[in-house]
Amino acid sequence: MNPHSSYSLNSRSIKTKFTVRFISALKKIANKRPTSCSSSEEISRRFKRVKLAADASMASAVGPRKAWSRAILIKHHNRSHARVHALTAHRRETDHDHAITIRKRVMRKRKVQKLDPTFRTNELRRLVPGGEAMDLYSLLDETAHYIKCLTTQVKVMRSIANYCAAGASSIHTS
């Protein structure tokens, strides 16, 4: 017997909880009718919704026992309340050029700082949700757990994509 088969069937596993929550969120996203399916703005909006759904579903599956999941859940809660103010003006061309100049400056600075261990720790704090307020030991522990959960998230999302692709190909061959 495969030792992983019982894990995947365990209704209390993080993978199962994530899958159920994520599929539910995808159904809600699919039910929202876009104004224009093919516009790049709508594609970007749907991409962000799927990403938020994946993050929130994983954080919800893990629960409040990890700092990174609490940080994502709080961010998701705050974001859902801020949707009323979601409409923003488009960036002007000059703002875009200015942002590129700043990005280049930051990238040059990062190349110099990459050798500094403090910089690397601070980069890790920035990447792990809730990492800003952690000591180094907690940060490394949370990072390991976060990476494990992200790996699970990718596996589940690939399975869903493969399932949908197989369903779509069977429709076209019928």
N, C-alpha and C positions, 0 to 999 in steps of 0.2 A: 504494500500500500504506500502511496506517495505521502510523505509527511506533510506536504504543503496543501494537500486536498482538504484535510480537516480544517486547516487554517482558513481556507477560502470559503468554506461553508459555515464557519462560525459566525452567527448573527451578531456577536458582540465584538468582532474584529474591527479594527480601524478601516481596513480595506472595504469591508461590507458596509459599514456605516457611511463611509465616504461615497461609495457607489450609489447607494440608495438616495442620499441627499443630493448628489450631483445630478443624477438622472431626473430627479424631481425639479431641480433648478433649471435644467435644460428644457424640460417640458414647458415651464413658465416662460422661458425666453422664446421658445418656438411659438407660443400662443400670442406673443406680442407681434402684431403685424407691422412690418416696416413700411415707411412711406415710399421708399424706393429701394428695392432689393440690391441693385447693382451699384449704387453710388458708393464711392470710396468712404464717404462720411458714415454711411449706414453700416458698411462692413467693419469699419473701425469701432463703431459703437457696439456692434454685436460681439466683436472680439473682446472688448473690454468687459462686457456683460458675462461672457463665458469665463474669462479669467477671474473675475470677481466671484462668480459662482463656484469655480473650482477652489479658490482660496478659502472662501467662507464655508464650503462643504467640508473641506479637510479640517479646518480649525474647529468646526462644530463636531466632527467625528472624534477628534482628539479630546475635546472638552477643555475646561479651564485649568487642567492640571499642569499645563506647560505655558510658560510666559509668552512664547511666540504665538500660540493659538489664542491666548487672551488678547494680545495686541491686535491680531487680525480681526477677531470678533468685535472688539471695540471700534476699530477703524471701519469695519463694515456697517456697524450700527450707526456710527456718526455719519457715514456717507449716505446711508438710506434716508436719514433725516435732512440731509443737505441737498437732496435732489430737487427741491423746490427752486433752489438757486443755481441749477445746473446749466442754464443757458448762458453762454458767454460769447463775446464778440470774437470774430476771427482775427488772427494775428496779421498785422500789416507786414509788408515785405521788409521794411526797415527793422522791425522787431525781430523778424526771422534772421536777418543778417547779423544783428547784434547778438542773438542767442548763439549763433555759430561761432562768432569771435570769442565769446565767453567760454564755450565748450572747448575750443582749441587751447585757450589759456589754461583751463583746468586740466586738460590732458597732459600738457607739458609739465605742469606742477606735479601731477601724479606719477609721471615717469621718474622724477627725481625722488619722490617720497616712497616708492615701492620697496626700496631697500631698507627702510626704517620699520622695525618690528611694531612700533606703536601705531604707525600708519596702517599696517596690515590688520592689527587688532581693531582699529577704528573702522576700517573698511568692512570687517566681519560684523561689527556692531550695526553698521548701516544696512547690511544685507539681511540679517536675521530680524524678523519682526519683534519688536520689544527689546532688542539687544542693547540699545543705548544705555539702559539702566542696570546692566548686569556686570558682575565681577567676571574675571577671566575664566574661572572654573565653570561657573554657570553658563557663560557664553558658549564654551566648547561643548558642554552637555546639551544645551538647547540646539546648537548647530547640528550636532550628530542626529538628534531626534528629528529636526526639521528636514535634513537631507533624506532621512529614511522615509519620512512622510511624502516629500516631493517625489521620491522614486516610486512610491506606491501610487501617487496621483498620476504620474506619467504612464505607468503600466495599465491602470484602469482606463485612462483616456485613450490609450492605444487600442485596448480591447473593444471599447465602445466604437471607435473609428473603424476598426476591422469588421465589427459586426454590421455596422451601417453600410460599409462598402460592399460586404458580401450580400446584404439584402438588396442593395441597389443593382448589383451586377446580376442577381437572379431575376430581377424585374425586367432588365433589358434583354436577357436571353430568352425569356418566356414568350 
